[in-house]
């Protein structure tokens, strides 16, 4: 492999793993807090057990994400020195603030983990709020740097690879940032909500019917469904921002070759870039114009008007975009179906005088289990669209990827080294999460925790 190919492959591998680690670290704390809040309100022991289990998983993911993110920061300097020379003065404030958010999150993770018996229940719950907030904020700040790469501004000119006349905090006034930050944050909640729900749906299919598993499934589906409902609204705003900031990316996502008014939206299809056509696609008339500009007759730029050496890879962008939409809509459909069926079964149970919550039917549990990986699939595909759609630029229309790579040879050696690191992190995470799950199952079967009053000290629950 040449230096450019090896550097791109290394970043693709690293980011592919890191996106999942980061999403889990962002999405688990809200579930942890929801379980503890329900325990404070009801005094039911299984909510406390859930909060403790999810807090341990969140802390583990915090550590894994820290190692993964640190490795990525080294890769930026090692592989893309010219990018750092250009972008450093502009994206530096975002990374500096992300560092502050990381350390504040670390402080409150420690308080939360070791404060179960040392803080009052209310104080302990309040210590968990910054964990969720600063974890989300770290992701938002890093996305700010990526948003600037998509829509660079905030400087007067570029001379010899250096941005001159940089405006203070220009990064945070970038109009592409709010849409990207909201969309990526919701994607984390969707992916984690459905992934966690799938774990407990499988547990119920295997015979577990205790309140612990039922509540875990309900909480995870509530988070995933709410985020999935909001995600299309966020996606609409993000698409309109892409149409303005990077029309070539939008054209590649939709395999839209000819500039036209009233452009159709393509569902599926196989692009043929050589002949500038798309086969086997379902066309929704004028929908792309409305999606891009809010006007059924608006003009949408096609790839035919983009120079060949500035076009993104149409096959990658189009297929990844279709996978992202399929995954997101699959989560939305599964979540809506789950909530509808649960509402109807509870309504029937109340009408029949039943006191307990009815169990979800097995077919519904299978739906949740099969839908559980779709959120992660959509998350990864969405980031592929984001990064591949900006190519061949690392900073859009300012610095090409081939010009930003390090001139040092033997980049392939670092590819294998960092690749081994990320594979090792992933395998270690799987082993530790499985051990945590087995310890939790064994403890639930052997020693259920006693209920406590909402204002009483936290009950000791080793291994929960």
N, C-alpha and C positions, 0 to 999 in steps of 0.2 A: 504493500500500500504506500502511496505517496503521502506527504505530510498533510495535505488538505483532506484527503479521504480518511486517513487515520484520525485526524482531529475531529472531523464531523462525526465519524462513527463513535468516537469516545464520548462526545457531548450527547449524542442521541441515546447511547446506552445509559449514561449517567442520569440524564434528565428523565428517561423512561422509568427508572427505578425511583428517583427522588420525588417525582410527582405523586407516586402512590404513598411513599412514606409521609410526605408533607400533608397530603389530603387526610390520611388517617389521624395524624397529629392535630389537625384542625377540626376534624369532624367528631372525634370521640369526646372531648371535654363537654360539649353541650349535652350529650347523652348522660354523662357522668353527673352533671349538675341537675338534670331533670330527675334522675333517679333519687338523688339526695333530697331534692325539694319535695318530692312525693313522700319520702320517708319522714321528713320534718312535719309534713301536714297530716299524714295518716298514722305514723308510728309503726308501719308494717316492716318486719325485719327483712323481707326479700328485697325491698327497695334499697336498704342499707347494703345488703350483700352485692347488689348490682353496682351501686356506686363505688364500692371498694374494688370490685373486679375491674370495672372500666377505668378506674383511676390508675391501677397498676399497668393496664395495657396502655393508657395514655402516656404515663411516665416512660415506659419502655420505648414507645414510638418517638417521644421527645428526644431521647438519647440517640436513637437510630437516625432521626432526622438531623440532629446536630452534627453527627459524623458525616452524613451524606452531604449536607450543605457546606460543611467545611471543605470537603474534597472538591466540591464544585467551585468554590472560590479559588482554590489553588489551580484548578483547570483553566479558569478564565485567564489568569495571569500567565500560565505556562503555554497555553495553546493559542491565545488570541491577544498578544501584547499590543498590537496596533489598535485593536478595538478599545482596550483599556486606556491607551494613550489618548484616544479621541473622546471616549465617553466618560472616563473617570471623573473629571470635574463636574459633570452634569448628574450622573447616576450615583456619585459618591454619597450625597446626603441621604438618599434612600437606603443604601446599605448601612450607613452609620446608624440611622434611626432603627433599622431592623436589628442591629446589634443590641441597642438599648432594649428593644422589645423582647429580644431573646433572653437577655439577662434578667429582666423583670419577670418574664414567664418562669424562668428557672427558679427564682426566689419563691414564687407562689406555688410552684410544683412541689418544692420541698416542704413548705408550710402545710400544703394540702395532704401530702403523703404521710407526714409524721405528726400531724396535728389532730388525728382522730381522738386520741385520749388526752390531749393537752389543751384543746380549745373547746369552748362551748359549741353546741351544734350550730347555732346561728353564725358564730365567728368562723367556724370551719367552712360552712357553705359560702360565706362571703369571700374567703380566700380562694375558692374555686373560680369565682367570676373572672379575676384577672388572668387565670390560666386560659380560659376560653377566649377572652378578649385579645390578649397579647399574641396568642397563637394565630388567631385570625389576622391581626394587624401585621404580623411578620410576613404572611403571605401577600397581603395587600401592598406592602411596601416593595417587596421584590417584584411584584407584577408592575409596579410603577416604572421600574427600570426597563422592563420588557415593552411597556407601552411607549416609552420614549424611542426605543429601537424601531417600533412600528411607525411612529409619527414624530420624527425628530424636529425639535424647535427649541427656542430659548437661547440662541447664540447669534452673533452677527455674521461670522464667516469661518471657513476652515482654511488654515494655512499649514502646509507641511504636516498634515495629519493631526493638527491640534485645533480645538474649538476656541475661538477668540470672542471676547465680549459676551461671556456666559452670564445670563440673567440669574440672580439669586433665586434659588428654589424654583427654577423654571420647570423642573420635572413634575412638581405638584400642581402646576397649572396646565398640564397637558390634557386636552379634552378627550384623548383616547383612554386615559387612565381610569376614570370612574366606571366606564362600561366594562373594561377588561377585568377590573378588580371585582366588581359585583358578579360578573359571569363566572369567573374562576372560583370565587368563594362559594357560590351556590353549587357549583359542580362538585366541590369537596363534600358538602353536606349531602348531596344526592348520592354520591358514590359510597360514602361511609354508611349512611342510613340503610341503603339497600344491601350492602355487604354484610353489615351486622345482622340485619333482619334475616338474611339467608342462612346465617349460622344457626340462629335459634329456630328458624322454620325447619331446618334439617333435624335439629334436636327433637322437635315435636313429632316429626315424621318417624323418628326412631323410638318414640314411646314416652318421652318426657312430657308431662302435662301439669307440672307444678306451677304455682304463681310466679316463681322466679323467671321461668322461661316465657310464660305468657306475657308478663309485663315487659320483659326485654324485647320481645317481638313487637309489642304495641308501641313502645317508645321509639324503637328504631324506624318503624314504618311511619310514625308520625313525623319524624324529622325528614326522612327521605321523601315522603309524599309532599310535604309543605314546600321543600326546596324544589322538587320537580315541577310543582305548579307554577312557581315563580320563575323558573329557568327559561321557559319560552319568551316571557316578557323581557327578561334580560337579554336573551338572544336576539330579539328583534332590534333592540337598541344597539347591540354590538354589531349587527349586520349593517345597519345604517351608518355607523361610524366607519366600518371597513369600506363601504361604498365611497365615502368621502376621502378617507386617508390613503387607501390602497386599492383602487379599482381593479388592478391586475389580480390581486388576491381573490376578490369576489368573483371575477371572471373565471379564475382557475377552479374555485370551489364549485361553481355551477357549470363548468365546462361550457362557458358562454363565449363563442368565437366571434360572432358578428355583432357590432354595435347596432343597437336597435331600440326603438321606442316600443312600449308595451311588451317587454321581453318576457318570455315564459319561464316558469320555474320548473326545473327538471327533477324528477324523482327517480332515482336509480340511473340506469344507463351505463354504457361503456364508451368513454371518449376515444376518438380516433384523431390524435393531434396531427398526424400526417395529412389527413384529408379535411381536418377542421370540422368534424361532425361528431354526433353522439348517437349511438345505436341503442335500441331497446329501452329508451327512456319514456317515462310517463310525463307529459308536458301539461302544466297548469297554466293556461293562457294569462298573460299580463301579470302574473303573480310575482315574478322577480323584480319588475319595476316597482311594484308596491312594497315589496320587502326591503328594497334598497333605498327607496326615496319617498315612500308613503304616497305615491302617485301612480295610478295604473298606466298612465301614458308617458312616464318619465323615461329618459334615455339612459340605457345601461351600457357602459363601455365594454367592448368585447376584446378578446385576446388578439384579434386580427390587427388592432390598433396599437398593440404593445410590441416593441422590438423583440425579435427572437431571443436575443441574449439577455433580455430582462423579464422573460416569462417564467413564472413558477412552473414546477412540474405538475401538469394538469392531471395526470393519472393519480398521483399521490394525493393531491389536494381534493380532487373530486371524491375519490373513494373514502378518504378519511372523513370528509364532511358528511357523506352519506352515513357512514358508520356512527359518527357523533349524533346525528339526528335520529337514527334508528335506536341507538342506545338510550338517548334522552326520552324519546317518545315511548319506548318500551317501559322505562321506569315510571313515567307519568301514567301510562295505561294500567300497569300492575298496581301502582299505588292507589289510583282511583277505584279500581275494582276491589282491592282489599278493603278500603274504607267503606265502600258501598255495601259489600257483603256483610262486613262486621256490624254496620249500622242496622241493616235489615234483620240480622239474626238476633241482635240485642233487643230490637224492638219487638220481635216475636216472643222472645223470652220474657220480657216485661209484661206483654199482654197475657202470657200464660201464667203469670205469677211467679216466675223463676227469680231466685235471689242472686245466683251466681252468674258470672259472665260465661256465655257459651263458648266452647272451643271453636276455632276456625275449622271449616271442613278440610279434609285432606287435599282435595283438588286445589283449594286456595293456597295451602301451604306449598304445594308443588309449584304453583305460579310464582310465589315469592322466592322460592329456592332457585328456580330457573332464571328469574329476573335479577337475582342478586349481583351477578358480575357485570350487568349492563352499564351500571353507573361508572365503574372503573374503566370499562371499554370506551364509553363516551368521553371520559376525562382524558384518557391517553390520546384518543383520536382528535379531540379538540385542540390539544397542544401540538399535535402533528400539523393540523391545519394552520395554527398560529405561526409556527416556525417555518414550515415548508412554503407557506403562502407568501412569506417575506423574501424568499430567495429570488435572485442570487445575491441579495443584499443582507449584510449583517446589521447595518443601520440603513434604513430604507432610503435609496437614491443618494446616499452619501458615501458609504463604504461597502465595497463588495466583500463577500465572504472569503474569496480567494486572496484578496489583498490584506485581510486581517489576520491570517494564520501565521504562526511562527515560522521563521526561516530555518529553524533548527531541524536537522534530520533525525531519523529514528524515532519519530512520534509514535510509531507502532508499538514500541516498547511500553510507553506509558498507557497506550490503549489496553494492552493485556494486563498491566498492573492495576489500573483503575477498574477495569472490567472485573477482575478477580475480587477487588474490594466490594463492589456493589453486589455481586453474586453472593459473596460471603455474608454481607449485611442482610440480604433477603433470606438466605437460608437460616441464619441465626434468628431472625425475627420470627420465621415460621416455627422453628423449634421451641422458642420461648413462649410464643402465644399458645401453642398446643399444650405445653406443660402447664401454663396458667389455666387453660380451659379444663384440663384433666384434674388439676388440683381443686378447681372450683366445683366440678361435678362430684368428686369424691366427698368434698366437705358438705355439699348440699345434701347428699344422701345420708351422711353419717351424723351430722350435728346441725340441725336447723337453728338459727339464732332466735332468741326470744324477742318479742316485740317490746318496744319501749315507748314511753310517753314522749311527745315532741320536744319537751324542754329538759328531758333527763340526759345525763352524760351518754356518749356513744357507747353501745355495747361492744365488748371485745369480740372480734371474730377473726381469729387467726386463719390464714389461708384463704379468706374470701376473696 
